[in-house]
Amino acid sequence: MALGSMVAIYFVIWWIGLFAVLPWGVRSQHEDGNVVPGTEPGAPVATRLLRIALVNTVFASIVFGAFYLNWTQGWITLENVPFLPRYSLN
């Protein structure tokens, strides 16, 4: 696998994982009990984006490592998926 492909796949995994990790630990102003006048009560108090980015980087690295090991070792292939149709090239 080319380096550019690996970087692109890691970026896609990181970006998709960001949406899963983004709401972790974020408290709204309503939950905190301190709503600033003129703001949305559901707005976050403190987002801690650096912590979220670091957690997401660790998460994406683990997922990419599993993907890369599967790619090099061939543990799960399309032939292992039972519901896919089988075609012959005769």
N, C-alpha and C positions, 0 to 999 in steps of 0.2 A: 504494500500500500504506500502510495506517495505521501510525502510530508504535507503537501498542501491539502490532500484529502483528509489526513488525520487531523489537521488543524480545523478544517471546516466541520468535520463530524464532532470534534470536541466543542466547538463554538455552538453548534446546534443543541447539543446535550446541555451545555451550560445555560443557554438562553431559555430552553424549555424548563429546565430545573429551577431557574430564577422565579418563574411564576408559581411553582410549587412551594418554594422556600420563602417567598416575599412576605406572606402574612404571618409567619411564625413570630410570636412574641410581641406583636404590635398591639398596643392598647389605644382605643379611641378616647376622645375627650369625654364622651358620655360615660364610658366605663371608669375613667379616672375621676369623674366627678368635678372636673374643672373645665367647663366649656367657656372659651373666649367669646365674648359678644361679637356677633357678625360673622362667625365661622360656622361651618357644618359640624354638628355634634359627632358625626362619625369620622371626622378627620383625625389622623393619628397624632398622639402626643409627641412621641419621639420614634423615628423610624429605624435608627441604628443601621444605616445602609452598609457601612463597612463590615459590621458583623455578619449581616445577611450575605454580602458578597463573598466573605471568607467561607462561611458555611456552605454556600452554593458551589464554590470552587472545590472544596473537599468532596462534596456530593458528586459533582460532575466528574472529578478525577476518578472516583471509585467506579462510577458507571462506565466511563470511557475505558478504564482498565479491564473491566469485565468484557466489554465489547471487543477490545483489541485481543484479549486472550482467546475469545471465541473465534475471532477472525483468523488468528494464526493457528489455533489448534483444531478448528472445525468441529467443535462439540455439538452445536445446533446448526443444522443446515436446512434448506428448503425441503429436502427429502425426509426430514424428521417431522414435518408438519402433516398430520394425517388427513386433513380436510382439503388440501390442495390437489387439483387434478394432476394426473400423471400423463405426460406426453412422450411419445417416442419420436425419434428423429429419423425414421426409416424412409 
